[in-house]
Amino acid sequence: MDIKSFDFREAIGLELGGVTITRLLGRGAMGAVFVAFQKSLKRQVAVKLLPKTVATTDLSRQQFRDEAETIAALSHPYIIPIFEMGEHEKYYYQVMQLVQGSDLNVVVRNRLKHPVPSKRLLPVAFTLDMVSKVLDGLGYAHDEGVVHQDIKPANILLEQRSLRPLIADFGIAKTAHLEYKAQGLIVGTPMYLAPEQASAAETDRRADVYSVGVILFEMLAGMLPLRQESARQLLVRKVKMPDTVYVKRPSEASPLIDADLERIVLKAIAPNRDERYPDCGQFRAAVEKYRAALPAARAPAQEGPEHG
């Protein structure tokens, strides 16, 4: 059975271990995520379900298991923690922290709907703060031997009150200890995919650096200056003509991007990975240096996405 045709409504009310499924949050290529209630601690949690009728191959089952084991081995304030992994008669499942808030994709899209045109872009200080924290979390994961490979705004959740970003969905993460390999397969989301990923080449931490660079570009510009083409066409372009992916330079796409910030963005999204920041630490250092030099008018202390 295909995951797209699976009816997840039957999972509502299901008890898995010590949690009860209450409502569907969303679904994707590797199952669906629900809100559940954990009776023992009287709290809400998130539960990711993979139907056994969908996970019919050893690879899909192992990938789901590896995701849980990967996250469980990581302990960082900007990475979503996992509490439990298990198996039910009909499902494989993961229990993890429930984030009360929105993902970064929703934050960027909602900002573009602001009635005042001058306020449709996220504040520079907020953007740099978010990107710096994501780089901190990814840098930690890299040091632990984990490359995410699918960093995109939808996989960065923002807590509603604290605006703390949490990196989610390590479903296609590459680790030094995986028992399977995805060589020859293209994994990730085309818009945020590094050129070497698009060509199914071997990847390293610089693939995540590229993805965060694209996110930085998008947060500053509101929308990426891409051609109107299909995901497949974009993948081909990234492989054959990676220098032509964007139709505008960062400074042409956003009034918020000056020459110094443009250099940071362009270095992060360089098509040739040898020309990118070699790791998240150096990328983060460049972001923090620029952020520290921001004029007071562009860097209010508590500026968030809901403020101008």
N, C-alpha and C positions, 0 to 999 in steps of 0.2 A: 504493500500500500504506500502511496505517496503521502508525504507529510502535509501537503497542501489540502488534501481531501480528507484528512483525519478530523473527526468530530471530537474536539476536546471538551465539549459541554458535559460529557459523561463523567469527567473527572471531578466536577463540582460536588462537594460533600464527601469525597473519598478521604479515608484516613490512611496515612503513610507514616509508620512509626508513631511518633507522638504529635504529629501535626494533622490538621484537617484543612483540605482545600476549600477555599471560599469563593474566589473569583479569578477570572482570566485577566492577566495583565497584557500579554502580547505573545506572538508566535513568530518563529523564524525557521531557518533551515535545519536547525538541530533541536527541534521540539518546541515547547511552549512554556511560558513562565506564568505562575499563578501567585496570588496572595493566599497565604495559609495562616492558621492560628496554631501556635505551639502551646499546648495545654500546660505543660510542666512549668514554663516560665511566664505564662500568660502574656505572650507578645505575638505580634504579627511577624511573619517571615516570608521570604520568597521561595518558591519551589519550582524547579525546572524539571519538566517531564519529557521523557523520550519514550514513545510507545514501542513496545516490543514488535508490533506488526510492521513498524517502520524500520527499526534497527535490525534488519535481517542479515547484515553482514558482520563478520568479525571486526572489520575496520570501523564501522559506525559505532558499535558497542564499545570498542576500545577507545575511540576518540572521546566519547562521552565520559568514560571512566578516567581517561588521562586528563581531561579538563578539570575534573573534581580534584584529582590528586595534585595537579599543578597548582591550583589556587590554594589548596590546603597547606601546601608547603611554603606559601608566601604570606608574610605578615607585615603589612605596611598600611599606614593611614589612608592612602589613596588607591587601595585595591580592595574590592569587595571580598569580605571573608566568607568562607563556606563552612557550614556547621556539620553537615552529615551527607553521606551518599548511601543509597540503598537500592533495593530491588523489590518490586511488587509483582503480583500475578500478571499485570498488564503493562507495567511501566518500569523503566529505570528512572531514578530521581536523584536530585541534588537539593539540599536545603541550605539557603544562604541568607545573608542580611537583606532585609527589605529597605530600600532607599525611598524615603518620602520626598519626592521632588520630580524633576524632569530630566530628560537626557539633553545633552548639549545641542543636538540637532533641533529639538523643539525650542530651546532657548533662542537660537539664532533665527529660526523661522518666525517665531512670535515677535522678535524685535523688528523684523522687516515690515511688520504690520502696524508699527507705531504711526499714529495719525500725524505726527510732526516729522516731516522728512529728515530734518537734521538729527533726529534721535533714532533713526532706523539702524544705526550701526552700534555694536556693543562698545562700551567705553574701553579705551586702550589699556588703562590700568587693570581693569577687570580681566580683559583678554590675556594680558601678559601674566597675571597672577594664576589664572586657570592653566595656561600652557606650562608655566614653570612647575606647578604641582603635578601635572600629568607626567612631565619629564622626570620629576623626582621619583614617582611611582614606577615608571617604566625602567628608569636607570637601575632601581633596586631589583626589579624582575630580571633585567639583563645580567646583573651581577650574580644572580642565582641560577643563571643558565637558561632563562626563559625569554624567547622572542615572541611577542604577541601575534603579529602578522595580520591583524584585522583591526587596527586602531582607526576609529572613525567617530564622528560626533555622537552617533546613536549608542556607542559603547562606552561613553563617558557620562555617568549619571551625576547630577548635582543635587546635594541635599538641600531641601527647601529653606531651612533656617540658617545653616552655617555657610551654604554655597560651597561646601567641600566637594571636590570632584572625586568620583570613585570609578576606577577602571573596571569594566565588566567584560564578560564573554571571552574567555580564553579557549574557546572551542577549537580553534585551529592553531593554537600556540605551538611553537617549535621549541623543544627542550633538548638538553644534552642527554636525557635519559629515556626518550620515547622508544617504545618497542616497535613502532611502525614508522615509515617514512612516507612523505607526500611528494617525493621526487617526480618530476614530470607533470605535476598537477598545479593548476593555477588556483591559489587560495587567497581569499580576501575580497574587498569591495573595490571595483575598478577605479572609482574617482580618487580613492585614497591610496591606491596600490603603487608601490615603487616599481619603476621600470623592470628591475630584475625579477620581481615577483610576476609581473605580467608576462615575462618570457619563460616562466617556470624554472628559473635558475636558482641556484643555492642562495639562501638568504642569511643575513646576520642582523645585528642590532640596528644597522643603518637603514633597514627597511622600515622600522618603527620610527626612526628619526624623520624619514621622508613623510610618513603619514601624519606625524604631528606638525610638520612644516606646512602641509596642505591645510590642516585644521586651523593653524595660526593665520594663514592667508585667508581662509573662508571667514573666520571670526572677524577679521579686520575689514574685509570687503563686503560681507553680507552674503554675497554669492560669488562663486568661482567663475572667472571669465573663460568658460569652456565653449567649444563649438557645439552646435546642435547635432549630435550624433549618438548612435546607440552605444550601449556598454561594450559590445564586441568591437565596434569601430574605435572606441577609446582605448581598449586594450591593445589593438593592433598599432595605434598611433604611439602608445607608450613604448612599444617594442621597436618599431621601425623609425619613428620620428619623434622621440621624446622631447626634443627642444621645441616642438610646435604644439604641445598640449594646451598652453594658455595663449589666448589671443591678445592679452594685455599684460604689461608688466605690473607687479604689485602696486607701484606708486600711481599707475594709470587707472587701476581698478578701485582705489580707495583714497579719499582725501586724508585718511588717518595715517597713511604709510609714507613716511619721509625716506630720505636716501639711506639713513642708517638702519632703519627698520627693514627697508627693502633688501639690504644686503643680508640681513639675518634670514629673512624668508627665502631668498634665492639660494643661499648656501644650504639651507635645510632641504630644499626640494630639487637640488641639483640632479639632473638625470643620471650623471655618472656618480656612483656612490663614493668613489674615491675623493670627490670634490665636496662631499657633504661633511657635516660635523661627524667625527668618528664615533661619537657616543652621546648619550643624552646629557651627561654631565657638562660637556663643553657647549652643547646647544643651550642648556639651561643657564650656564654662566653668561653667555652672550645676551640672553633674554633679560637676566637680572641686572646686568650692567646697563643695558638700555633703559630698563624700568627705573633704576636708581637715578638716572639723569633726567627723567621726565620733569618738565616744568610743573609746578604745583597745580596749575590750572588743568593739567591733563591727568593728574594723579591724585584725586581726592581720596582721603583715607579709607572710606567705606563705600566706595562706589560699586554698585552691583548692576546686574542686567536690567533691573526694573527702574533704575535711575538714569537720568540723562548725563 
